[in-house]
């Protein structure tokens, strides 16, 4: 128990020694870090967002002096309880995102806050990837990947974190900073920490001189194995510093902090072919594995019937599994890769022969089309979270992975099934990397029931007996030891080797300050303690398993909460409400949640795209906003909707009135004052900026005859906000002239001045106003488009996307009429219907694009890029492109949201030398302009410029 005095002294020391604002102790932030992707829950006493190596050194020093415990957390996607704490939890995301590609892509240097998929984005154009390939690659951070010795689908043993490590910078609990790429640092370790240096040499010699120990370790690492410390480092390396660096891989934050790594990368193969085989049973699939592996497969992924049925709703699946499969069936995903297409074709032919010999009745189709292959891989990569989202309400998902010799795989699968049946785990699902003998399984259990907990305790004991004693396999292949296998490490390795692991821990962390009860634990029941509850909150978010796959896309991740944290905190609040309703603590939590959860959510829907279970947390935040609105504010918004033309005119007039202020707002000090006022007034005083300009009050003339090609619906944004860089040419003007140049006639919807898609009302939670706007707009578009005969083009992507989803609002005749409409975003219309009618010049050398959230949701990002490529020699979409966080007018109300959301992308953009910058929503353009100090414009201006042929054309005509 930590005394109040010790807590106060610790906080005083940390706040004095750490980066300002990095120490959090309020309950709502502690709740937001009480859970990770695993099935455990611990409430930290202190949360620290460490941003520098100096911060980490201060933390080590303070924890040692105050006898506190530290747990490091990167992405929080670990599945075995490695990144939670009941003392000091240290997040290492912000400040740890540096990335450097080396040797033409053959190596890459990464800090712990880099998302693994981002590393691959930088490498792919050079023909490489990182070796580790976890299923959570789009959200897992490099710190956790290295600390857990992650591998994954395309990794096996050869390309896991341990095998691809080239160099490491680390900070030891004694404060010593070491870097294996610095020649003198082995001597530095000897000089500064001789006991560690000599201790590592002693263990190296002890293992190397004992043939039985040596053989045992060598054999264990012929399988995928992340149980305990990486003892193979004592056999693979001789220098203590190299041994230490490789011990840190897979140490799960129990030996020190990994501040950066350099990895050897893996060459990409140009040609790939993939098949999804439907087989009679898991045993039949397992028997195919060794034969297909001999042909040097890239992947052999197995799935049982429960796994297949969990993903059967995904569009575009092979016909055999589109509607699910009967009990007992199994699937095997097979992929081969090569740089030589002829060699690949020959391999596929051999693979088909092998399959047909053992399974002559099944259909075998290998696909090399990227789109079809992606559909198959989507099945496998999202299988775990998708299945877990189907769990019964109130149950916890337990995820484990074990490994067997491939020759034992068929028998081991059968034994696993028998074990599941014994404990009545009828919803258990099995899948995994069969080519490595690595199986994952998931269970859904209500561990709040004593008899269920008792059964699970016994189940884990029997599982350990099965894996270790019967098959001499690995209890953990790639998820890390964590808490769930910590009590079984000695059973797997034996008492002598377990003693060596204890020596390693005592040597590096003598005070025991790092991640207690993870990897090694004296508590034989630690794996069944502190299980997290998943109380019901709302059907829209209850299926969330807190995997964290949503977090990288969240605009507010660096400011307040991520979607996972929003849901996690709501669950914590719900638990409190059930136990102690109407307490002062609850009142305080609800107040804090209003800002951290509701007000700072951009509601951009990107979390729903990245969530395998399609949970759009923003939709629930909108509902909470609705619940918070009183009758007066609801009535006021309804009035705005009914008299929308008046509202647009007043807004435009307000923008005219602040025109003189725009000159002052160019000054950063003045802008800072308005951002401060917005912050302290909760957005009552908006954060005005120099990019706010009133649009022209009049639209360009349109066709009045019946023979028109398209209905052009300028959004209320286009009718309200102008672009300061295009003061003589409004967006509607530019689009009208492009249409005219293409020989297309257009008209506006009837009663245009009163029309709004309703997104501005919907995002603020004014649902009635949003509904009425949708009804009025649908009716006018129905009439104007000749009952849906003409396409309707919208010039602002968020509005296009919202209009395309009116089925979430409308019903009856309005819904029927909406379904008859063809609503097209301007980007898509330009690409599909306009460009072919134009002769364009490449008027720019290099441009930067910011695809909006809606552009990505509509799947037209590639079309946006294709348009830009017609008009520019070089088109760049930043690797770190994300939501600008402006979210309508939220960037004016909560300017910190936009500042944090754009930080990574802006940093990348400002290093690029570009002629111009483009997007497809005026508010997004303002947000990116503010972030980068570069003027972002609508993409239509680029097309407009490209059709005006200069006297000396700067590029070729297309």
LUMDOFI-61442 format. One record per residue (C-alpha): x, y, z. Coordinates in steps of 0.02 Angstrom, whole numbers, plus 50000, padded with zeros to 5 digits. Layout:
residues N
XYZ
...
END
This chain:
residues 958
500005000050000
500675017149949
500505030050086
499825047250054
501495055050104
502445044149981
501205048449844
501385067149876
503285066249879
503305055949720
502175068349630
503215083149687
504805075149620
504025070049455
503215086849421
504855095649456
505905083949348
504785079349201
504155088549048
502805101049098
501045094049094
501595075949078
501025070049250
499165065649268
498305060449428
496475064649404
495345049549410
494675050949233
496415049549157
496875035449273
495305026349217
495755029149035
497365019249059
496675005549172
496394993749024
497314987748870
496914975248733
497094960648854
495864954448982
496614962049140
496264978549227
497324988549349
497015006649401
498635016849400
498985029149538
499945040649420
499975042049230
501525049749150
501695054348967
503595053348953
504295062548803
506185062248821
507595051048881
507825063449023
506025060049075
506365041349080
507955043649181
507015054449307
505665041249320
506935027549355
507805037949486
506175042949571
505455025349570
507025018249647
507115031549782
505255031149823
505045012249801
503755014249664
503375002949516
503425008049332
502545000449182
502895006849006
501475007348881
501635010348695
500105005948590
499244995648725
498854981748599
499684968248705
498524953848744
499264946848904
499234961449026
500964968748993
500444987048984
499384990349138
499894995749313
499214999249487
500625011549519
501505022549389
501005019649208
502135028049081
501485030848905
502805032748770
501905039048615
502145057848599
503945063048579
504485045748519
503985045848336
505615048648245
505955037448096
507455036447981
507655025047831
509465019347811
510505011047674
509195013247539
507885004147641
508944989547700
508824996147877
507665007747971
507915016948135
506355018748242
505835026248407
504545017048515
503075028248468
503135024348282
501655014248216
502314998648131
501245001247976
501975018947958
503715011347954
503155000147812
502415014847717
504135022947714
504965006647661
503754999747532
504215012047394
506015006047414
505514987847406
505654982947589
504644980047748
505034977347930
505114959147986
503814959248126
502074958148054
500814957148197
498954956848163
498854973748249
500184981248134
499084996348093
499025001548276
500444992648367
501925003848409
503734998748388
504104999848574
502864986048612
503324976048458
505154974948511
504774972948697
503634958148657
504744950748519
503274951948400
503264941648242
501644938348146
500984931647984
502464934947871
503814933748002
504004916048065
505574914448170
506764921048038
506054938748032
505424941748209
505994956648313
507474947348389
508164941048224
508024957648132
508764968548269
510304977948205
510554990648345
509714997048502
509785012048617
509175007648792
509035015548964
509365004249113
508505006449282
510135013449351
509995027749225
511375021649110
511035025148925
511845012748805
511865011148617
512504995748527
512895005848371
514195016048467
515835006048468
516365011348641
514745007448731
515194989448775
516684996648869
515525009948941
514424996249013
515954988149089
516555004549165
514885011449226
514024995349279
515354981949305
514194970749405
513004969749257
514414967049134
515214953249237
513534945549279
513094943849094
514794936049057
514544923749200
512844918349134
513514917148956
514894905449012
513734895549125
512554891948982
513904889248852
514844876548958
513294866249000
512824855748849
511134850848919
510654869048948
511324873948779
510364860348689
508764864248783
508844882648736
509264878948554
507824866848538
506574878548619
506964892248494
506714880948345
504884884848381
504104901948398
504344905448582
504084921248687
503984912848857
505214921148977
506794930348928
507694928048761
509034916248826
509624912548650
510544929148662
511864920548771
512194908048631
512054919948483
513174934048550
514774935348650
514904953848699
513884958448854
513104973748770
512484963548621
511834950248740
510944963648841
510144971648687
509424954948633
508844951048809
507864967348802
506924960448651
505444951248725
505794957248902
504094965948910
504754981448998
505454971849146
507314975549118
507384993449053
506735005448922
507055003748736
507225021448669
507625016948488
508025002248377
508784999548207
508064984648114
508684975147964
507244975147842
506534961547730
506484963047539
504744963347466
504294950847330
503494958347175
502304944047134
501064935847252
499714922847237
498444918647371
497104905447397
495794902147530
495454883547540
493874876547621
494284859547698
493304845747785
494134847947954
495544856148052
496474839748047
496364839347858
497024857147850
498434852947970
498974838047865
499174849347714
500284861547806
501974852547805
501814847947621
501374865647568
502724872847681
504054862747591
503664873247438
504244888547538
502564896447571
502484914347633
500924910747736
499894895847792
498484902447900
497224890547977
495434894748031
494104883648110
492244884148075
491884896648214
493204908348144
492484907247969
490714910448028
491294925748125
491864934247966
490594927947840
489754945147826
491304953247748
490864958047568
491744949347425
492214933047510
492414917047409
490724909047376
491094893647480
491114903547642
490004918347599
488564911347701
489594902347832
490074884047845
489434868947937
490184863248101
491854854548091
492464862847930
494064872947918
494954884847801
496774886947754
497434903147683
498944899547573
500114912147494
501694910747391
502804925147338
504244927547216
505134940647113
505064928646967
503284926846897
503714910746805
504454902946961
502914908147059
501764900346929
502734884146940
502624884147129
500744886847120
500574872147002
501524861047124
500464867447269
498854863347176
499514845847142
499904843247326
498174849347377
497274838647249
498194822847304
497574824647483
495934833747448
495374829747271
493594836247299
493954854047354
494004869247241
495714877547226
495854895447160
497444905647180
497254924347150
498604936847103
497394951547084
497804963647228
495974967647264
495474949347278
497004945347383
496614959847498
494864952947528
495604936247580
496884944347694
495564955547772
494724939547830
496274933847921
496914950147991
495264955548066
494694938448121
495184939848303
494324956348343
492834951848234
492534935548325
492794943748494
491494956948452
490184943148439
490444937848620
488924936948736
488594952848835
489554953948997
490894941448949
492754944448937
493774938948787
495304928548830
496594926848692
498034914448694
499294907748572
500274891648583
501514883048469
501834865048421
503034856048306
502224855348135
502254836348138
501184836948295
499964850148233
498514838948181
498534828948343
498764844548449
497264852948369
496204837748408
496784837948589
496404856448603
494644853448540
494404839648670
494994851648806
493754864948749
492344852348752
492824846448926
492614864048995
491104867848884
491994881748791
490834879548644
491154896848571
493034894348566
493844898848400
495504892548333
496564901148200
498384905248175
500024903248084
499934884748045
501534885647943
502444888948106
501384877248212
500704892748298
498874892348349
497844906448424
496234903348515
494934914648594
493674911248731
492224921748793
491974919348980
491044928049120
492434927349247
491394936549375
490574919649408
491614909649536
491324892849451
491854900049283
493444907049361
493814890349443
493574881149278
494714893449188
496064891049320
495984872349295
495914874349106
497544884349104
498394870949208
497834857349088
498314867948938
500064869749008
500164850949034
499574847748856
500744860148771
502294857448879
502264839648939
501394830648796
502094840448648
503574850348718
502854865748633
502774884148681
501414891248792
501714907948708
502254909648528
502104928348496
500924937048617
502224937848755
502234929748926
501314943749013
500284939249166
499324924749094
500834913349072
501994920449206
501514906549330
501994893349201
503714899449146
504624887949266
503564873149208
504034876449027
505884879349052
506324869649209
506964876049377
508784878249323
508404889449175
507034898349272
508364902449402
509434910249266
507964921249215
507764926949396
509614931249399
509404941749242
507964951349322
508934954349483
510484959449387
509614972949284
508214978149401
508814974649578
507524986149657
506114977449562
505374993849498
504904987649324
503274979049277
503004967749428
502134950849402
502424951749214
503494938149134
504094931949304
502954930849456
502994922549625
501094922749626
500474906249553
498734913649530
499214930449453
498444924849288
496694924149364
496754940549461
496224958149409
495124952349266
494264967249184
492384968649177
491454973749019
489804980849083
488444985548960
488415003948914
487555004948745
487254992348606
488235003248484
489855001348581
489604986048692
490444974448568
492084984148584
493464972948654
494664987548681
495924980848555
496534998348512
496514996348323
495525012648313
496805023548401
498045028548265
496675037248164
495935047148309
496195066148295
496055068548484
497275054548531
498645066748582
497465079248661
496205069648766
495485052348733
495525039448596
493945029848546
494515015148652
494785026548802
493085034648776
492275017548788
493395011348929
493025026449038
491165024749007
491295006649067
492215012349222
490875025449255
489515012549227
490325001049355
490375015449480
488555019749446
488045001749480
489035001449643
488865019149711
487595029849616
487475048649641
489185051049721
490245066749711
491545056549617
490295052149482
489755070149462
491575075249440
491885061249315
490375065849209
490955083949203
492725079049153
492065066849023
491065080548939
492695088648879
493865073648867
492595062048790
491195071648705
491745089148657
493455084448589
492825070048481
492955075048297
491565062548252
492465059748086
492055041248076
493855035548046
493805024748202
492385015048121
493435011847966
494885004648066
493774994848186
493494976848130
491814977248218
491334993648129
491095003148292
491005021748255
491265029248428
490885046348356
489075041248329
488885037848514
489745054348557
488445063048447
487085054448546
487865060648708
487895078148636
486055076248596
485695070948775
486625086148842
485645098948741
484225107948827
482555112848753
483105130648718
484655125848617
483655112548523
482335125548478
483665137948421
484455125148304
482755120348235
482465138748198
484135139848107
483665124848003
481955131647956
482695148547906
484345142247838
484565155547704
484445168647841
485755159447944
486955158447795
486715177047761
487045181747943
488595170747948
489245178447788
488895195847857
489855191448015
491335186247908
491235202747814
491255212247979
492845203848040
493745207147875
494805221347951
495265209448092
495955196947966
497475207947939
497855207448124
497555188748134
499035185748020
500055190248173
500345174448275
500215183748441
498455189848399
497925172548341
498605165448502
497495177248602
495935170848512
496465152748538
496665156448722
494955164848731
494165149948643
494975138348769
494445147548926
492675151348863
492355133748803
492185139848624
490965154148660
492295165648587
492885156748428
494725155248383
494655167148234
496005165848103
496595174747945
495885161347829
494085165747872
493395175247724
491595178047670
491105169747507
490335179447363
488475181747392
488025176847213
488285160447122
488775159246938
487395158146809
486745140746771
485745133046628
483875135946628
483335123846493
482855105946520
484395098746435
485625098746579
486905085346622
487075087346809
486335095546963
487685105347053
487375106847241
488605119447315
488755115747500
488325128947628
490195129747664
490545134647484
489145147547494
489795154647657
491705153247660
492855159947526
494685156447493
495845171447525
497055165247391
495635165047262
494755181247302
494215184047120
493665166147088
492475157247204
492405138447213
490705138047125
491425149546990
492895137846964
491805122346954
490575130546836
491975135546718
492715117946723
491015110746678
490815123146537
492545118846470
492025100546470
490445104646374
489295100246520
487745109946571
487225111146751
485865118246860
485655121147047
484365112547156
482745121847181
482705132847338
484595130947354
484805145047478
483735135647604
484605118947581
485885110947695
486385092647706
486185094047895
487935088347938
488245103748045
486705099548149
487065080848155
488855082448214
488315093848356
486975081648411
485455091548354
484575076548279
482875084248244
483635098748149
484745086348054
483215075948009
482195090647948
483675096847845
483845079547768
481995078847724
481965096047643
483585092947547
483015075747487
481375082647421
482205096847328
483545085447255
482195073147201
481265086747107
482815095147036
483605079046974
482035073946881
481595060147005
483405054347015
483775054546828
485175067446840
486725065046948
486925077147094
488695083447123
489225090647291
490805101147304
491265097247485
491755079447531
491065078647709
489385084647643
489425072047500
489765057947622
488385063647740
487125064847597
487595047247543
487095040847715
485375048547735
484715030947756
485275032747938
484025047047958
482585045247835
481105033547825
479545031047720
479325040647558
480845051647595
481965036447609
481255029247448
481605045447355
483345046947427
483755029347367
483335034647190
484605048747194
486375047547126
487395058547243
489205060547188
490665069447268
491515082347159
493135072347163
492275056847094
491305066646964
492865075446902
493775058946887
492385048646808
491425061046701
492405077046672
494265074146647
494055063746490
493225078846410
494655090746452
496395093946384
497485097446535
499225104346565
500355098946706
500395116246782
501295111546944
502945103046978
502495095847148
500905096747249
500315089847416
498585082547443
497585081147604
496235068047574
494845071847697
494125058647814
492595058047705
493635055547548
494395040047628
492715034047691
491985035447516
493485026047445
493935039647320
495675044047382
496465035647230
495345045847114
495865061747201
497685057047173
497355052546991
496575069646958
498075078247036
499275067746931
498445074346774
498875092046827
500555090046914
502175080746884
502355075047065
500925071747186
501245068247369
500035061547498
500955062547665
501305046247756
500565053947914
498985060347831
497525059947953
496015069648009
496325088348023
495195088748176
494315104448116
492685094748110
491545108248041
491755122748161
492515112648304
494225119048253
493595136448299
492815130648463
494195118648519
495765124448425
496875112748524
496015098148438
496565103948266
498315108348328
498595090848399
497705081648259
498775089548123
500445089048213
501205073848128
500555077747954
501035096047967
502795091548020
502985080647866
502195093447749
503305107647808
504845097647759
504205095847581
504535108747446
502885109747355
502085122147235
500345120647306
499235111047428
497475104447396
496005096047481
494105094947456
493295103747603
493535122047648
493585119047837
494875105147815
495865116947704
495815130147841
496375117547971
497855111747867
498295129647820
498375134348003
499435119148043
500695121047903
500665139647864
500365134347683
498775139147590
497715123847555
496415125747417
495045115347341
495655102947210
494455110847085
495615125947076
497025114747015
495945107546877
495325124946833
497105131246817
497635116246715
496355119546577
496935137446554
498385135446434
499805147546470
500855155446332
502325144146372
501575128346444
502585121646591
502185103646554
501485091846427
499655091046381
498705075846440
END
